[in-house]
Amino acid sequence: MEKPQVEYVQRFTIFPRFLHFLVIISFLTLAVTGMALKFASERWAEFIADFFGSFEILGALHRLMAVVTFTYFVLNFVLMYQNWRKSDKSLLQFILQKDSMIPNLNDAKELIQTFKWFFGMGPQPQYGRWTYWEKFDYMAVFWGVAVIGSTGLALWFPETFTLFIPGYWINIATIIHSDEALLASGFIFTIHFFNTHLRPEKFPMDPVIFTGTMPLDELKHERPREYAELVAAGKLDEIKVPPTPRWFFVVSHVFGFTALAIGLSLVVSIIYSMVFLYVK
């Protein structure tokens, strides 16, 4: 008996997928180079420095990826502007709409419903286009670029910044930059990795951000409110697409698994180093 053909829908267009690619490349490189510099006396950090050539090269790569970070940050506003212009809504309506990436009261409601569901006290929430944890991850980028980015610039150009701020603030910026980067790395390589890839429904990896597509049945199961809204608006057929070519599917998985492996290895190394330093 022939298997029923799987239908696919488009979740991400090429522009947001490209931006996420820049996020992955830049964040992984920043985390690897930054943590190697932070824990420079550790053997694993020396191995990373030897692999790339030297700690000086790690510093240069770190600054290069900082430029990439500011680039995708600006391009994100270009994407937001494009989406706003397509929406035929005022800017305030666009920001506050139900499917906005800005957290709203419905996200708080779904958060409570999710915890009840975890403990068998209610049904699974009817998630829409974006879940509350996806919005948290998205907003965290703004916080990260603001805090890590601004302090990083102060460390990169201390002479310029000390024209406007006291010199001792550079020492404060060093602590903030280092500790906030450590927090960000720990969060991304544990919580974000689990929510996106390692939870049972997606294990071992969710390729949707790479391929841009997902099975229609998956959309119906994971995001029933979005599915119902698409059906009600008669827009479901508009987002149906052919399956991702096999070669691209394989390349996406190789790239994704490599990023996962690097991130998980780094967080294990960080935990080991911090425990070892505490024991000493």
Secondary structure as UniProt FT lines:
FT   STRAND          8..10
FT   HELIX           14..38
FT   TURN            39..41
FT   HELIX           43..52
FT   HELIX           55..87
FT   HELIX           91..96
FT   TURN            98..99
FT   HELIX           105..118
FT   TURN            119..120
FT   HELIX           132..144
FT   HELIX           145..149
FT   HELIX           150..156
FT   HELIX           158..161
FT   TURN            162..164
FT   HELIX           168..187
FT   HELIX           188..192
FT   HELIX           194..198
FT   TURN            200..204
FT   HELIX           208..211
FT   STRAND          213..215
FT   HELIX           216..222
FT   HELIX           224..233
FT   HELIX           237..239
FT   STRAND          240..241
FT   HELIX           246..279
//
